[in-house]
């Protein structure tokens, strides 16, 4: 699953790279920046999204999808009662029939442009009888933005709320994200416009999901376990620095010889 991402590009850079303009509601400052070195989905951060209704714009969206009949301002109370994944991810296999998703797949698809994202890896080693888990950071080899596929709703009080779509893990993801065996759907650069196209059928959407970004364009490596800490600030620039662990038995870019495995 995908519960943590990184979105550090400034608004002007995103506007230039994506050839879009920022669409900011009346309650936001004109100089709004949404910079997240570690965007922890469980805190329901505001992030930039490209909405299908305004595909030439980026606009703030709250991570954690809510039904449109609810008030976005009441999200804390809502997610106390709706705890399943915090609305952060949606299984693409349920996209066309889930009680929330089926109203969004046709006209409220979105793109979440991120630098990268984080997934947990469970090592074969146990510490004090518990699995030793290590966070891995995924990014493009060329450091270009990653276009996560999502859907969104607009609540009665005008909040955009979104979720990241996932599917079964491909081999690289299965090796690293080796408990849930899922991966986020990453839209190919050349398919961004197609994902946001208004006249897509179910088949069109499914084809884009099935034929998303080849995992060979990505690399992943372990980082500090600070990412999981409740007492250490992980929303910092250096959180993506590589950290080597003897407990990690799988290969990754730059892994020193002599480590376990």
Secondary structure by P-SEA (a helix, b strand, c coil): cccbbbbcccaaaaaaaacbbbbbcccccccccccccccccccbbbbbbbccccccbbbbbccbbbcccccccaaaaaaaaccccccccccccccccccccccccccbbbbbbcccbbbbbbcccccccccbbbbbbbbbccccbbbbbbbbbbcccbbbbbbbbbcccccccccccccccccccccccccccccccccccaaaaaaaaaaccccccbbbbbcccccccccccccccccccbbbbcccccccccccccccc
